[in-house]
């Protein structure tokens, strides 16, 4: 017996292989999902596999493997499927990691969604021999006929600039390299390259009020090549949306200033990604943007002034596709490429919410009733059941971002992110980001602290700090208002006691009351109770650091077992990536926006009533 | 009796007019069709009328008339209907030329085609009260719903820049003027005006190898407001197409030079039209261009290099619509407007031929077999019967434009345009343009002269000037070759005898042989004989001056009764105007291009054979 017994994991398929069989070929025979993107030519390095058994029987690493595997990968036992052959009569167990499969995964908050890459922009190659035909058909027609016949593209036509490029690529001899066609959405040839052309890349951009994140992806396989982020420089004209909207109402020229500043910041991020990867901006053919409705308006140079007054009507809610050269100032990409901005749902529920819903639909395709929260200065939430999705938005204020809080800070090094208080004890345990001496408290720490004050009985139901407590931490501060000392001066890096003051509690109450009231209204509309909620998804950075049990104690989140609560990180960015690399996902996003039913709370007396009631805390029995 | 008796021709209506009646008002009373585009304010100059009787009784030209009438028009007896008053007790006969009528007619060579205006670009007005609705629908949707409900526009969407304009036109109060929407092709809103907006205008441009003509039209009623023309400055890089094509093959940068020079020349013409009418280029929303295939390529910045080698394949033959801002250098018009370039039929049968066919289809909708010729350096011809149209193109050389002819000149003042020779007489009668002393001979004169030489028996069948003639006009010239003296030195303004030399006859033979051979091949393909041709249409300036009988004598035109021959002037420009103001006509043009069957003659041995035979003349019996 010279055959080897080769097993592939995790599929569990095995094959009796003749000696000298290449692992790649065996995988193909068994229909095992491994990405041989370069066709097994040892160029792409995508077919990495773990050799779980029989490694010692294989030859040493080939030159190809040395080039394409990192030292760490080599140490972990990875080889390339295209470079290993089964030797005589051994048992070989090959484990195919998910990263080496053809599927594309969108990672979000530690979980991931699998998407089949099908980008809008694709590259086709036409041999020049086509032009040597004696036919009198124009060049344009020769190519379009070929595309229809060989690729089934019946609706495609040339963009004007591509036609100019084609005309210049013609020569009497028609020798030389093939012609590369870059085609958008099977419909428009947006670029013609004389020499086949290089790769095609795409950008997903999460345009946040505070932060802008930019992902550079390979459109062929959907992989992230580079990520960069920065603060949104529009903050110079106002931290919150309303200030920026007012700036535009006051002076129309501020619209261009705001647009320019965000486009330029994205351009800096694109430059970073391009430098990191050696990719030319010219080869970036599509950009998919998600943000809240106002940010999307500003990015597109649409005046958001109508978002400044009731009924907060946006100019448009549709997904918008423009050619890059229509955007002024220009985005650093191929100017004949396309920019797609996700559809919105309402004036204060934007493409970022659509993105988050898109991700959740894939994380929990049939997961019963689910509540999705994207908590920030403005909190958007969606409640979905089999009947559909209702969404709303509420102003939850900047307390969770550390603003308007006495010692509030963002999630920076030294910020208190965890607080543990035990009933009956005067001890307070604080953990800080980076384990440094504390300099202030960030959102997740604030939630813990408020929960602690509730659980240790230091708060009245209406949020007033109790006067009759025995703990020295509860005192009347210099300003004459009550405060609770979280960290004594000497343990801080601030030079003074870090406290939660009465006003801080009130700020928190307003924030949590807005969220709690909005949740209650959504649940009432769907006629469901807290315990019917199958899953709560929390998007955004804040959601990843929050202690769900403590959030429930404060009333911020509906009371469900904490295993039903899942943080999904920057789901807006993840959704934008999905919509970038998959046209199917983009269609889903359009459908989500179309179908989500928006509930306007700002003028709703029911909301005001619920808000007032939600200012109270539920105290432990 | 103080009244005047005023008659209007060609309507034949008359009125007894009180003294001092303005001709304009009389015309209105009688419902006479005269265009008072400016409302009779002496601005537009459209109400030109001939005073056939009673001119001497009218006062001298007013200042308005001096400004708006050209010296030639004044010489021909034209006045302005808005500026003349009927005096006491006279008979006045006013002849209203077709150019001054209100109908939308496309005038072409004295005949005209009536077209219902239905331009691609239209203006709609939306009242601002729409925006005061409490609905949460975005502004975009409010407008689109309104357009669908009130105007049946179900397919329309906002262009990106129009959406930006809309966003800026929003205000909290929504008081003030209505919003004007400029919509292209019932599909795209290309512009939003805060205050309803001004008129919408269009350009038809005939981009000829030698001459560029620009018509400014009101898109609402299809009326011509102004016309201007100039030489094509590309001539600096070569008189003929092949030289320009070679320039591009030699150096790709010449493509941009050629494109720029023609676009800039059109811009100068647009400026002229705008200055004459007071219309802003910003209000010009569409431009429709017709030219030969090479000129259309150059105008669009498409390299025409493939037209320089067999099989003379164009880059594209389709009608092309681009947004104005895609053209570099820019055309002087609204940059969100559209530029439409007519479809072509083959490398040397372009949109100008499609235009001519369009006009002929309307002039002779069911006129049996018809032959259409557009004679120039390149002559395009089409032969149509109920089965369809076949077209071809042949190089007829520049002889008809006076080039390569000893005393050849273009159709300028002093050019001999008519020659009359009588068999048996040595007298030669010449008429010149402008009745000046002759300085040379132009195309129509040359045709007459050759016909005269044939009819007076001075030519052999092979074109050789006879040696044994008695007339002193036939002699051996200084160069040693035979020549025929048309005008003796002392009668010229040239200072020497104006002659037709042997080489001139050969140049003519080559030109007429090409046309004759091509005609024969077309007729053979359709299996028809000369006398079956119901009508011959000759497009272009040359066609208007040519004597058809003499052209038949030379063999240039098939032998049909001369009443079947009709000159249709600059039909390319007329067709471009039709396609500008009527979408139906544009669809017809697309269908013409699609259906015309092209016959390539350049490599056809049958054509070479016919060409050699057609070098001979048919001598009178």
Interface residues (C-beta under 8 A of the other chain):
Chain A: X134 X135 X136 X137 X138 X139 X140 X141 X158 X160 X161 X163 X164 X166 X167 X168 X170 X171 X172 X249 X252 X255 X297 X300 X301 X302 X303 X304 X305 X306 X308 X309 X311 X312 X313 X314 X315 X316 X317 X318 X320 X322 X326 X346 X347 X598 X600
Chain B: X134 X135 X136 X137 X138 X139 X140 X141 X158 X160 X161 X163 X164 X166 X167 X168 X170 X171 X172 X249 X252 X255 X297 X300 X301 X302 X303 X304 X305 X306 X308 X309 X311 X312 X313 X314 X315 X316 X317 X318 X320 X322 X326 X346 X347 X598 X600
